[in-house]
């Protein structure tokens, strides 16, 4: 992910897309960025997206569930 970017969930309506794209006009202060890092650190995600059995279906059956893809 690019620096200074936050993921925005997908949308299925034009008005939601317009709201999301309007976010380019939002200016975050240094304090805002500190607070975002406090509540959602860059490297806080651990584990896999799916259970081990599901991961085996995705990675060719190796059962590799250590998150190294």
C-alpha atoms as one frame of an Amber mdcrd trajectory, in Angstrom:
protein
   0.000   0.000   0.000   1.214   3.503  -0.762   2.362   5.769   2.039  -0.373
   7.966   3.477  -3.154   5.745   2.136  -6.015   3.983   3.881  -8.034   1.197
   2.323 -11.645   2.037   1.521 -14.109  -0.857   1.413 -15.663  -1.651  -1.970
 -18.842   0.020  -3.046 -21.763  -0.857  -5.261 -23.499   2.515  -5.578 -22.325
   5.611  -7.447 -23.075   7.944  -4.533 -20.830   5.842  -2.269 -18.075   5.951
  -4.865 -18.409   9.737  -5.034 -18.174   9.951  -1.235 -15.078   7.759  -1.265
 -13.331   9.700  -4.029 -14.084  12.963  -2.208 -11.669  11.717   0.427  -8.772
  12.997  -1.705  -9.701  16.454  -0.411  -9.196  15.414   3.216  -5.923  16.617
   4.689  -4.629  14.638   7.650  -2.568  16.417  10.271   0.529  14.844  11.784
  -1.585  14.214  14.891  -4.191  12.412  12.764  -1.489  10.142  11.343  -0.155
   9.374  14.819  -3.650   8.469  16.011  -4.265   6.229  12.980  -0.993   4.416
  13.671  -2.020   4.000  17.329  -5.334   2.342  16.519  -4.170   0.442  13.422
  -0.407  -0.123  13.324   1.108  -0.821   9.899   2.227  -4.343  10.745  -0.592
  -5.391  13.092  -2.105  -7.967  10.733  -1.123 -11.528  11.619  -2.061 -14.900
  10.274  -3.845 -15.849   7.123  -7.075 -14.729   5.556  -8.614 -18.200   5.614
  -8.550 -21.270   7.839  -5.823 -23.846   7.193  -8.152 -26.148   5.241  -9.201
 -23.319   2.927  -5.613 -22.171   2.472  -4.704 -25.675   1.291  -7.174 -25.230
  -1.554  -5.610 -21.904  -2.527  -1.938 -22.782  -2.375  -1.988 -25.986  -4.358
  -2.544 -28.233  -1.356   0.712 -27.513   0.459  -1.128 -26.450   3.610   1.283
 -23.528   3.983  -0.484 -21.328   6.497   2.406 -19.229   7.757   1.417 -16.188
   5.695   4.537 -16.259   3.493   3.148 -15.892  -0.027
